Amino acid sequence: MAARPGTDRPPPPLPPYIPPQISVHDTILASRISLSPNPAIAYVFLKPATPCSLDPIEQARRSILSRYTSSPIQESILTSVHIGNDPFIFLFKLVQQPSPLDAFAHLHFDGLVGE
């Protein structure tokens, strides 16, 4: 059986990701949080060890959420998940400079590797 014309083409590429616009009127920018002297943001970039596997990302996100639900933002780890052709998760944490290189050393997520 012959394929119909046009059915063997790959799908069109997704448009580039454009983050939502933030303005000075947004609540988070109007909030105040106390920071330690010399604050910095430590981050780690993790992606699935198996390409296009989303389960490890979701498990890591849920694990972080359950661990830090009642912690103040200064002690929490925040996440940002990107889902697409090459999914990944960023973990962020407020730290004091000089930033410890092992800010995320206590975390281990099966199926995710750092970049």
C-alpha positions as CSV (number, residue, x, y, z in Angstrom):
1,M,0.0,0.0,0.0
2,A,1.4,3.4,-1.0
3,A,1.6,6.2,1.4
4,R,-0.6,9.2,0.8
5,P,1.3,12.3,-0.4
6,G,2.4,14.6,2.4
7,T,2.0,12.0,5.2
8,D,5.6,11.1,5.5
9,R,6.9,14.6,6.2
10,P,8.0,15.5,9.7
11,P,5.7,17.9,11.7
12,P,6.6,21.5,11.4
13,P,9.0,22.8,14.0
14,L,7.6,24.3,17.2
15,P,7.7,28.1,17.5
16,P,10.5,29.4,19.8
17,Y,9.7,29.5,23.5
18,I,9.0,33.0,24.6
19,P,8.7,33.5,28.4
20,P,5.7,35.5,29.7
21,Q,6.3,39.2,30.0
22,I,6.9,40.5,33.5
23,S,6.2,44.1,34.5
24,V,6.8,46.2,37.6
25,H,3.1,45.7,38.4
26,D,3.5,42.0,38.9
27,T,3.1,40.8,42.5
28,I,6.3,38.9,42.8
29,L,8.3,42.0,41.8
30,A,6.4,44.1,44.3
31,S,7.2,41.6,47.1
32,R,10.0,42.0,49.6
33,I,12.1,39.2,50.9
34,S,15.0,39.5,53.3
35,L,18.3,38.3,51.8
36,S,21.6,37.5,53.5
37,P,24.6,39.6,52.8
38,N,26.1,39.0,49.3
39,P,23.2,37.0,47.9
40,A,23.5,34.9,44.8
41,I,21.5,32.4,42.9
42,A,22.9,28.9,42.5
43,Y,21.4,26.7,39.8
44,V,21.7,23.4,38.2
45,F,20.5,22.2,34.8
46,L,19.2,18.6,34.6
47,K,17.9,16.6,31.6
48,P,16.7,13.0,31.2
49,A,19.3,10.4,30.8
50,T,17.0,8.8,28.2
51,P,16.0,11.4,25.5
52,C,12.4,12.6,25.6
53,S,11.6,10.9,28.8
54,L,9.4,13.2,30.9
55,D,8.9,11.0,34.0
56,P,12.2,11.8,35.7
57,I,11.6,15.5,35.3
58,E,8.1,15.2,36.8
59,Q,9.4,13.0,39.7
60,A,12.1,15.5,40.5
61,R,9.7,18.4,40.4
62,R,7.3,16.7,42.7
63,S,10.1,15.7,45.1
64,I,11.4,19.3,45.3
65,L,7.8,20.5,45.9
66,S,7.1,18.1,48.7
67,R,10.5,18.7,50.4
68,Y,10.2,22.5,50.4
69,T,6.4,23.2,50.6
70,S,6.6,24.8,54.1
71,S,10.1,26.3,53.8
72,P,10.6,30.1,53.3
73,I,11.7,31.1,49.8
74,Q,15.2,31.8,51.1
75,E,15.7,28.1,52.0
76,S,13.7,26.6,49.1
77,I,14.7,25.2,45.8
78,L,12.7,26.6,43.0
79,T,12.1,24.7,39.7
80,S,11.6,25.7,36.1
81,V,10.6,22.9,33.7
82,H,10.8,23.1,29.9
83,I,8.9,20.5,27.9
84,G,9.6,20.1,24.2
85,N,11.9,18.2,21.9
86,D,14.7,18.4,24.5
87,P,13.1,18.6,27.9
88,F,15.0,19.8,31.0
89,I,14.5,21.2,34.5
90,F,16.4,24.0,36.1
91,L,16.7,24.1,39.9
92,F,17.4,27.4,41.6
93,K,18.4,28.3,45.1
94,L,19.3,31.5,46.9
95,V,22.8,31.3,48.4
96,Q,25.3,33.5,50.0
97,Q,28.5,34.4,48.1
98,P,31.0,32.9,47.8
99,S,28.5,30.4,46.4
100,P,29.0,26.8,47.6
101,L,29.8,24.6,44.7
102,D,27.8,21.8,46.3
103,A,24.5,23.7,46.8
104,F,22.7,20.8,45.2
105,A,25.0,17.9,46.2
106,H,22.4,16.4,48.6
107,L,20.0,15.9,45.8
108,H,19.8,12.9,43.5
109,F,17.2,12.1,41.0
110,D,17.0,8.8,39.1
111,G,17.0,9.2,35.4
112,L,18.4,12.8,35.3
113,V,21.9,13.9,34.4
114,G,23.5,17.3,34.9
115,E,24.9,19.4,32.1
